[in-house]
């Protein structure tokens, strides 16, 4: 076996290894109560009633798969957003990339934080064909930079619907082992609409469209945050590649030995 053939074989096998890993020690998939929306606020036939989210990452991207309790294909309405705190730099204690009355902080006292505000914002919509934006908070200028495009965005209707949002790890300066704290929100079409439903809160989030709403940890007496640890490839992945590589090198060694005999 030629060395070039061996290299091609190793690359092929490496490329076939699935690089989507659930993070050990997190609670993905995350769940939310059904029907936790105030009676005076429209649920858009359930489409803005969040039921859960799965988070996973590859070596290059992180994916947020949000599920809602309605068919976004037949109800052409709704905004779905994710607020993220990486803790790497000071984030925004108030507001987000869309300027909506939705906030994220570790505590209701911004000076008692370990999670120092919202660093990133994903804003998506399913009406009018759908779209998505990614925003980053610039703590130097105290403004939101963006929008930029996601790696991918899609949504699928059904009895329950899925909204998939994928962004590069590098865009949030994330590496394996980093922990993010986040919450997901549903909202209406008005720019002043708040979080009608919150993934991390099993209770009613707001009683009027304008809110406002703030996500902060239950240990601080708040409605809650979700945590996710950026995963690394499982040991078995590297073991597989090592076995194939070792086996291929042995074949090369034997072939050369026979040719020399």
C-alpha positions, 0 to 999 in steps of 0.5 A: 500500500502506497503512503499516499493511499494510506493517507487518503484512507486515514482521511476518509475514515476521519471524515466519516467519524461523526463530530456531533457530541453531547457535552458530558455533565450538561443537561441537554436536551433542555425542557420547558413546561407546555402552556406556560404563557399568560392567558392574555397573550396569543400563543400563535396556535402554540408556535411561540410555546417553547417545549425544549432545546437540544444543544450540540457542537462539532469541532467548528460549530455549535447548534441550538435546536429549539422545539415549539408546540405548534406548526410554524409551517401553517402559522406564519408568525413568531420570533425565536431568540437565544441570549448567551453569556460566555463569561469571557468579557463583560456583557450587556446587563440590559438589552440585546442585539435587537433592542428588545426588553429581554436581559440576561445576567447572573444575578439581578444585581449586576455587580454580584455576577459571575456570569457578566451579562449577555455577550451574544444574541441570536435572533430568528424569525419564521414568517416571510420565509424566515431569517436569522442574525447573529450579534456580539456585544462590544463592551468597549463601545457598549454597543451591539456589533452585527448583524452577521450570518449564521453558519446555517438556519432552518425550520421544520413544521409539524405537530411540533416544530424545530428551529435550528440555529448553527453558529461558529464556535470561533465567533464566540471565542469558544474552545472545548471545555468552555461553559456558556450560560444561555436562555432561549425566548419566543416573542411577537413581531413588534420591536418592543415585544418581550419574552413571551416564553423562556426556555429556562423558566417553567412559569409564565414569563411576562403578563404583557407584551412589553415585559420586560424579562430578565434571565438570571440563575435560580441560585440567585433567586431568578427564573433560571439559566441553562449551562452547556459545556463545549464538548471534545471528541470522544476518546473512541474517535481518536482510538479509531484513527490510531488503530487504522493508522497503525494498521496501515503503517504495518501493511506498508512495513510488511510490503517493503519487507517482501519487496526487499527479500 
